[in-house]
Structures are given as structure tokens and as C-alpha cells.
Amino acid sequence: MIFFEIQQGKSEGLAFAKKHDKRACVREVTKGKRICTEFSCFLNNRFFYQTCMDNARASTSLCNSVPPIGNLFQYEAWKNKQCKKIGRADRGCHHIWQKVRNICKLAEN
């Protein structure tokens, strides 16, 4: 069952990524149909998001608000603010913004 959830999430994330940019991946898991705060949807949505972010085309505005690399305090405050904006305090939300930061860090290099 777990393997199926992971594979399904990856497959759906790849299909979504083919038609959208990275900002749309973030929007889908924060405001769209893939919002998940329950364990029952955690794996499926986590792998959807990871696959989507790894395969979607770049977004010109995604990294605009991400604090510079190296300032951990500023980064944590930014991540908490993003989660608070959408009314979430779960670890899944923090993972969403961690992935955004990692994508933006790669884009800087």
C-alpha cells in the first residue's frame, strides 16, 4: 500500500509538472487540491510535490521572497511566515518551503 501511494504521487507529480511551472507546484500543495495535513495523504502528496518540483519548468518569481542562503534565523522566520499565511503549522508545510529554498539555492549556483 505504501509503495502504491509513493508511485501514484510520483506519477501524478510528473504529469502535473509537464504542464506547469514550479510556482504552480507550490500553489497546488498550499492552496490547491493537494493540501494535506493528515497522515493518510502525506506520502502521496509529499512525492507528488517532490516530483513536481524536480520536473516542472522554472518560475521567474518563485525565488523572489526567499531569504539569502546563509542566514538561518531569517530563513526560519520566512518559512514560519509562509506557513502562517496559509494557516498551517505542520511539518508538511515546513517541508514545502524547504524544497522551495533548495530549488532557489540551486538556481543561484
C-alpha positions as CSV (number, residue, x, y, z in Angstrom):
1,M,0.0,0.0,0.0
2,I,2.8,2.4,0.9
3,F,4.6,1.7,-2.3
4,F,1.5,2.4,-4.3
5,E,1.0,5.7,-2.6
6,I,4.5,6.8,-3.4
7,Q,4.3,5.6,-7.0
8,Q,0.9,7.3,-7.5
9,G,2.2,10.5,-6.0
10,K,5.3,10.5,-8.3
11,S,3.2,9.7,-11.4
12,E,0.7,12.5,-10.7
13,G,3.5,14.9,-9.8
14,L,5.3,14.2,-13.1
15,A,2.0,14.6,-15.1
16,F,1.3,18.0,-13.4
17,A,4.9,19.2,-13.9
18,K,4.7,18.6,-17.6
19,K,2.0,21.4,-17.9
20,H,3.1,23.7,-15.1
21,D,6.0,25.7,-13.6
22,K,7.4,25.3,-10.1
23,R,5.3,28.0,-8.6
24,A,2.2,26.0,-9.7
25,C,3.6,23.0,-7.8
26,V,3.8,25.1,-4.7
27,R,0.3,26.6,-5.2
28,E,-1.2,23.1,-5.7
29,V,0.0,21.9,-2.3
30,T,-0.7,25.1,-0.4
31,K,-4.0,26.4,-2.0
32,G,-5.0,23.7,-4.5
33,K,-6.4,20.2,-4.4
34,R,-3.3,18.6,-2.9
35,I,-3.4,20.2,0.6
36,C,-2.6,17.5,3.1
37,T,-2.3,17.7,6.9
38,E,-3.3,14.1,7.6
39,F,-1.1,11.1,7.6
40,S,-3.5,9.3,5.2
41,C,-2.4,11.6,2.3
42,F,1.1,12.5,3.5
43,L,3.2,10.1,1.3
44,N,1.1,10.6,-1.8
45,N,1.3,14.4,-1.6
46,R,4.9,14.5,-0.5
47,F,6.0,12.5,-3.5
48,F,3.7,14.5,-5.8
49,Y,5.3,17.7,-4.6
50,Q,8.9,16.5,-4.8
51,T,8.4,15.1,-8.3
52,C,6.6,18.1,-9.4
53,M,9.3,20.5,-8.2
54,D,12.1,18.4,-9.6
55,N,10.5,18.2,-13.1
56,A,8.4,21.4,-13.6
57,R,9.9,24.3,-15.6
58,A,11.5,27.2,-13.7
59,S,9.4,30.0,-12.3
60,T,10.8,33.5,-12.6
61,S,9.1,34.8,-9.5
62,L,9.3,31.7,-7.2
63,C,12.6,32.8,-5.5
64,N,11.8,36.5,-5.1
65,S,10.9,36.3,-1.5
66,V,13.3,33.6,-0.4
67,P,15.9,35.0,2.0
68,P,19.6,34.7,1.0
69,I,21.4,31.5,1.8
70,G,23.5,31.6,5.0
71,N,21.0,33.5,7.2
72,L,19.4,30.6,9.1
73,F,17.4,32.8,11.5
74,Q,15.9,34.9,8.6
75,Y,15.2,31.7,6.7
76,E,13.3,30.1,9.7
77,A,11.3,33.3,10.2
78,W,10.4,33.4,6.4
79,K,9.4,29.7,6.4
80,N,7.2,30.2,9.5
81,K,5.6,33.3,7.9
82,Q,4.8,31.3,4.7
83,C,3.1,28.6,6.8
84,K,1.2,31.1,9.0
85,K,-0.1,32.9,5.8
86,I,-1.9,29.6,4.8
87,G,-2.9,28.7,8.4
88,R,-0.6,25.8,8.8
89,A,1.9,24.8,11.4
90,D,2.5,21.2,10.4
91,R,5.8,19.7,9.3
92,G,4.5,19.1,5.8
93,C,4.2,22.9,5.4
94,H,7.8,23.4,6.5
95,H,8.9,20.7,4.0
96,I,7.1,22.7,1.2
97,W,9.2,25.8,1.9
98,Q,12.4,23.8,2.5
99,K,12.0,22.4,-1.0
100,V,11.4,26.0,-2.4
101,R,14.6,27.2,-0.7
102,N,16.6,24.2,-2.0
103,I,15.3,24.9,-5.6
104,C,16.2,28.6,-5.3
105,K,19.7,27.7,-3.9
106,L,20.3,25.5,-6.9
107,A,19.2,28.3,-9.2
108,E,21.7,30.7,-7.6
109,N,24.6,28.5,-8.4
